[in-house]
């Protein structure tokens, strides 16, 4: 899986690993390597890119990396939508 974020003075592109747990309906994401953009000491140290959970209605992504880098550490749950 590839994570890519672009914007004003922002460009990150990372290869992520995923580990699916069908019993808990979760997918754990972990940093694998930098593909392009700026390096992240946080990811290289913790590797934790979060968890995606399916709750019978929607997919919810919780990411300590996103919370730390973009939300001043405030924990947020993101509801994922399917792109067509």
C-alpha positions in Angstrom: 0.0 0.0 0.0 1.2 3.5 -0.8 0.5 6.6 1.3 0.9 9.9 -0.4 0.2 13.4 0.9 0.8 16.6 -1.1 0.0 20.2 -0.4 1.7 23.5 0.3 5.2 22.7 1.4 4.2 19.0 1.9 5.1 16.0 -0.1 5.3 12.5 1.5 5.2 9.2 -0.3 5.7 6.0 1.8 5.4 2.3 1.2 3.4 0.7 4.0 3.0 -2.9 5.1 -0.3 -4.2 6.1 -1.3 -7.0 8.5 -4.9 -8.1 8.3 -6.8 -9.7 11.2 -10.1 -11.1 9.9 -11.3 -12.0 13.5 -11.1 -8.3 14.6 -11.9 -6.8 11.2 -8.7 -4.8 11.3 -5.8 -4.0 9.2 -2.6 -2.7 10.9 -0.5 -0.4 8.8 3.3 0.0 9.4 5.9 2.1 7.6 8.2 0.1 5.3 10.2 2.6 3.3 10.4 6.1 2.0 9.5 6.3 -1.7 9.8 10.1 -2.2 9.6 13.3 -0.3 10.7 14.1 3.2 11.9 11.5 5.7 10.1 10.9 9.0 12.2 10.1 12.1 8.9 9.3 14.0 7.9 6.6 11.4 11.4 5.2 11.1 11.5 4.8 14.9 7.9 3.5 15.7 6.8 2.1 12.2 3.2 2.6 13.4 1.0 4.1 10.7 -2.3 3.1 12.4 -5.2 0.7 12.2 -8.1 0.5 9.8 -11.2 -1.1 11.4 -14.4 -2.2 9.7 -17.5 -1.8 11.9 -20.2 -3.3 9.5 -21.0 0.2 8.1 -17.7 1.9 7.4 -14.0 1.8 7.5 -12.4 3.9 10.3 -8.7 4.8 10.3 -6.9 5.8 13.4 -3.3 6.9 12.9 -0.8 8.1 15.5 1.4 9.4 12.7 -1.3 11.6 11.2 -2.4 12.8 14.7 1.1 13.8 15.7 2.1 15.5 12.4 -1.2 17.2 11.4 -3.4 17.5 14.5 -1.0 18.5 17.3 -1.4 15.1 18.9 -5.2 15.2 19.0 -6.6 11.8 18.3 -9.0 11.7 15.4 -10.9 8.8 13.8 -11.1 9.1 10.0 -14.0 7.6 8.1 -12.7 6.3 4.8 -14.7 6.5 1.6 -14.3 4.5 -1.5 -13.0 6.3 -4.6 -14.7 5.5 -7.9 
